[in-house]
Amino acid sequence: FSCAFREAREEHLTEPDPYEDLLGKDAARKALIIARELGLNLELSDVEVESLVPESLLKKGADRSWEALRAELQKSVDMGIRTKVVEARSKGHSLRYVGEIDAEKGKIFVGLKSVPPDHPLARAREFETVASFTTERYTQSSPLVLRGPGAGAVVTATAVFADL
């Protein structure tokens, strides 16, 4: 995991502060925006988030440098992620970090989830953001899927330019 995260960082696919991604804050904020657009009256504190940052780095005064983060990911996170990947693969699934909104229950979850090969998130590629909507009309077997580039310098620059 630490090597994959390093590669994503080198490709500028992560937030400038890697803790934003690993703590799940970026995904939580995005899921909250969508939930509010769906009419849910929720706050960021209502989002259940599975952080990938080791507890040792969350302590006050901890070294928050990239080097310390990478070393701690290797020491404390890699094996746990590997176990989850092996478990998912044993079922033919993929492991994805997702934001999931249950509009009926008024809940948001952000974290790792095992998804089957026919799930839209299982087919997401490196630079892609995928949103899958399941409703009465768009069922589990045929969800409404939006996909497109979701990270990188070109996408960010285009979005900033469009906002101007």
Steps between C-alpha positions, in 0.01 A plus 500: 500500500776743592665448158170549314430814700849633425440444127162677518666791677775519236230507229329788686189290558490575872418817687805722567475394866491117481329484838185645339469186288614247756281639778206480259430872539499577127266211418279585799460862389411392145249241622347760733454744210314235301293400804396860555403528133279195560327695776670349804566738788837365614828640628854376447492361854211272393718319245637162610860501377751215490838671528811339356733713712664308786402625846864573582502782243185659640659579835578861575858581406540198269727540199258566210763501226454290186796282605347428842164426342647260246705318765197467728280379213756229424524402865136525609268495198646296213436157655142584598424625149669195348278275712188683384613483135563124527160451665325703227685317221408162651138594426586637154455856632706819492575723795401866455495807722144623462257763611159341547181695567185329626237768442223292660692459826665842481848353538835542327790254518848566364753217506620176351246272341522173311308526172410220255638506144169612351481806727574833325772584754685176422560625146631845601840585354785696659406858417127443505225602737188283493163577653237227502140584590249235603137612515157352435556556129872417494526171685804312633515304176480814285618809691547847357878536462696820449870469428780723388841638584513594863858592580815640355632837392300529176166421663570736790611781269193451280270514803666815632480663157130407470432650843659829394 
